[in-house]
């Protein structure tokens, strides 16, 4: 199943507006748009040639934002031995969980839980994986909804960002490292969307993997209305400085790569 992009043009513009504290009236005035034209633009029905002025006002990359308006891009499908993505429904959205495993030793780690762990746990049993640890990127409900079920099934310890403690878990701090078979897992603090938001960088597969939670999405980023600059800075300095071929595994939407986000993400692309 192809997972749709988490954010459309209107979502991206709205996140930038909230982060910068710019309401529709101010945005329309600064972008030289009539209010009704801005409303139409957000519905993908407005004057396409004004996307660039909206982008400039909101500090977004015009070319990448225009691609979003045109719905002209989605990331290439990611296939990587040792990485499995599971997408489950929760109310009116979907959320991702991941299993990362060493193909040789069959030792594995689970990253976030999603809303329904049935497919994930069935995969672990079928592949004869030994789950060594459960990592949480942050503790918003959609990312921990199936935690009890997974802990009961696997008995694995749970590592959670130190800034978002949960009972009966172990705190993760920036720079912490873990071994999963021949793989290494390194924690980066990428807060902004949430107080302790953490990215886990996994080395040892054919390509590096960064499980980014809601810090970054394919073609967008997680909402951060109160800590927007912090979120932008962490994404730019800690995630998008990883090697270009690094697979980005987000909390919502399809997987992507650092290379693709540097070109197609309106928050971070150049030009």
C-alpha positions in Angstrom: 0.0 0.0 0.0 1.3 3.4 -0.9 1.2 5.8 2.0 0.1 9.3 1.0 2.1 12.4 1.9 1.2 13.6 5.4 0.9 17.3 4.4 -0.6 19.1 1.5 0.1 22.6 0.3 -2.5 24.1 2.8 -1.0 22.1 5.7 2.6 23.3 4.9 1.5 26.9 4.6 -0.5 26.7 7.8 2.4 25.2 9.8 4.7 28.0 8.6 2.1 30.6 9.5 1.6 29.2 13.0 5.3 28.9 13.6 5.9 32.5 12.5 2.8 33.9 14.1 1.4 35.2 10.8 -2.4 35.0 10.4 -4.3 35.0 7.1 -4.9 38.7 7.0 -1.2 39.5 7.6 -0.1 36.9 5.1 -2.4 38.1 2.4 -1.2 41.7 2.9 2.5 40.8 2.9 2.1 38.6 -0.1 0.1 41.2 -2.0 -2.9 39.0 -2.2 -6.6 39.7 -1.8 -7.9 37.7 1.2 -10.2 35.7 -1.1 -7.3 34.8 -3.4 -5.3 33.5 -0.4 -8.3 31.4 0.6 -8.6 30.0 -2.9 -4.8 29.4 -3.1 -5.0 27.3 0.1 -7.7 25.2 -1.6 -5.4 24.7 -4.6 -7.7 26.9 -6.7 -6.1 30.3 -6.5 -3.6 32.2 -8.6 -0.7 29.7 -9.0 1.7 32.5 -9.9 1.4 33.9 -6.4 2.8 30.8 -4.7 6.3 32.3 -4.9 5.3 35.4 -2.9 3.6 33.3 -0.3 6.7 31.2 0.0 9.0 34.2 0.4 6.7 35.7 3.0 6.8 32.4 5.0 10.5 31.7 4.5 9.7 28.6 2.4 11.5 27.4 -0.7 9.4 28.6 -3.7 10.2 25.7 -6.0 9.4 23.0 -3.5 6.3 24.8 -2.4 5.1 25.0 -6.0 5.7 21.3 -6.3 3.4 20.8 -3.3 0.8 23.1 -4.8 0.9 21.1 -8.1 1.0 17.8 -6.2 3.9 17.0 -8.4 6.3 15.1 -6.1 6.4 12.2 -3.8 9.5 10.3 -2.6 10.8 7.2 -4.3 9.8 4.0 -2.6 12.3 2.8 0.0 13.2 -0.8 0.1 16.0 -1.8 2.6 16.7 -5.2 4.0 16.4 -4.9 7.8 13.8 -2.1 7.8 10.1 -2.7 7.9 7.4 0.0 8.1 3.9 -0.5 9.6 1.1 2.0 9.1 -2.0 1.8 11.2 -5.2 3.9 11.5 -6.1 6.1 14.5 -9.3 8.1 14.2 -8.9 10.3 11.1 -5.2 9.8 10.6 -2.6 7.1 10.1 0.7 6.6 12.1 3.9 4.7 11.5 5.9 2.2 13.5 9.1 0.5 12.5 11.0 -2.7 13.0 14.8 -2.5 12.4 16.7 -5.7 12.5 20.1 -7.3 11.9 19.5 -9.8 9.1 22.3 -12.0 10.4 21.6 -12.3 14.1 17.9 -11.6 13.8 18.1 -9.2 16.8 15.6 -6.3 16.4 14.4 -3.0 17.8 10.9 -1.5 17.5 10.5 2.2 17.0 7.2 3.7 18.1 4.2 1.5 18.3 1.4 2.9 16.1 -2.2 2.3 17.0 -2.4 -1.4 16.2 0.6 -3.7 16.7 -0.9 -6.9 15.1 0.9 -6.7 11.8 4.2 -5.6 13.5 4.1 -8.5 16.0 3.1 -11.0 13.3 6.1 -9.8 11.2 8.4 -10.3 14.2 7.2 -13.8 14.8 7.3 -14.8 11.1 10.8 -13.4 10.7 11.9 -15.1 13.9 13.2 -11.8 15.3 14.4 -11.3 18.9 13.2 -7.9 19.9 15.9 -6.4 22.2 14.4 -3.0 22.8 11.5 -0.6 22.1 12.5 3.0 21.3 10.0 5.9 21.4 10.6 9.1 19.4 8.2 11.0 21.6 5.1 10.1 23.8 2.2 11.6 21.9 -0.7 9.1 22.1 -0.6 8.1 18.5 3.0 6.9 18.9 2.5 4.9 22.0 -1.1 3.6 21.7 0.0 0.0 21.3 2.9 0.1 23.8 1.4 -2.2 26.4 0.5 -4.8 23.8 4.1 -4.8 22.4 5.7 -4.9 25.8 3.5 -7.8 26.9 4.3 -9.8 23.7 8.1 -9.1 23.6 9.1 -8.4 27.2 11.6 -5.8 25.7 12.7 -2.8 27.7 11.4 0.6 26.6 13.6 3.6 26.0 11.9 6.9 26.0 13.2 10.5 25.6 14.3 11.9 29.0 12.3 15.0 28.4 9.1 12.9 28.2 9.3 10.3 30.9 6.9 7.4 31.2 6.6 4.9 34.1 8.6 1.7 33.9 10.8 3.0 31.0 14.5 3.9 30.7 15.4 7.5 29.8 17.2 8.3 26.5 19.6 11.3 26.3 21.3 12.8 23.4 24.4 10.8 22.3 23.2 7.5 23.9 24.2 4.5 21.9 22.8 1.0 21.8 23.7 -2.2 20.0 21.2 -4.4 18.2 23.1 -7.3 16.8 25.6 -5.7 14.4 23.6 -2.5 14.2 24.2 0.6 16.3 21.5 3.0 17.4 22.4 6.6 18.3 20.1 9.1 19.8 19.8 12.8 18.7 17.7 15.3 20.5 15.5 16.9 17.8 12.9 18.5 20.0 10.5 21.3 18.9 7.4 19.3 17.9 7.5 17.8 21.4 9.7 18.6 24.5 11.9 15.5 24.2 11.5 14.6 20.5 14.3 12.2 19.6 15.7 10.9 16.3 17.4 7.5 16.3 20.2 7.0 13.7 20.8 3.4 12.8 24.1 2.3 11.2 24.9 -1.2 9.9 22.3 -1.8 7.1 23.1 -1.1 3.5 22.1 2.5 4.1 21.9 4.5 7.3 18.4 5.0 8.7 17.1 7.9 10.8 13.8 7.3 12.6 12.7 10.9 13.0 9.2 10.6 14.6 7.3 13.8 13.9 10.4 16.0 13.6 10.3 15.7 9.8 7.9 14.3 7.2 8.4 13.7 3.5 8.0 17.2 2.0 7.1 18.8 5.4 7.7 18.7 9.1 5.8 18.3 12.4 3.9 21.2 13.7 5.8 23.3 16.2 3.7 26.4 16.9 5.5 27.3 20.1 9.1 26.1 19.3 9.2 26.6 15.6 12.7 28.0 15.3 14.1 25.2 17.5 12.4 22.6 15.4 13.7 24.1 12.1 17.2 24.4 13.6 17.3 20.8 14.8 16.0 19.4 11.6 18.4 21.4 9.5 21.5 20.9 11.7 21.0 17.4 13.1 18.9 15.4 10.5 19.6 17.0 7.2 23.4 17.0 7.8 23.3 13.2 7.8 24.6 11.5 4.7 22.4 12.1 1.6 21.5 8.4 1.3 20.2 8.2 4.8 16.6 6.8 4.8 14.3 9.0 6.8 11.5 7.1 8.6 8.9 9.5 9.8 6.0 9.1 12.2 3.4 9.9 9.5 3.5 9.5 5.7 6.0 7.7 3.5 9.7 7.3 4.0 12.1 9.5 2.2 15.9 10.3 2.2 18.0 13.2 3.2 18.8 13.8 -0.4 15.2 14.1 -1.5 14.3 16.4 1.5 17.1 18.8 0.7 15.5 19.3 -2.7 11.8 18.9 -2.2 11.0 19.9 1.4 9.7 23.6 1.3 11.0 24.2 4.8 14.6 23.3 4.0 15.2 23.2 0.2 17.1 26.0 -1.4 15.5 28.1 -4.0 
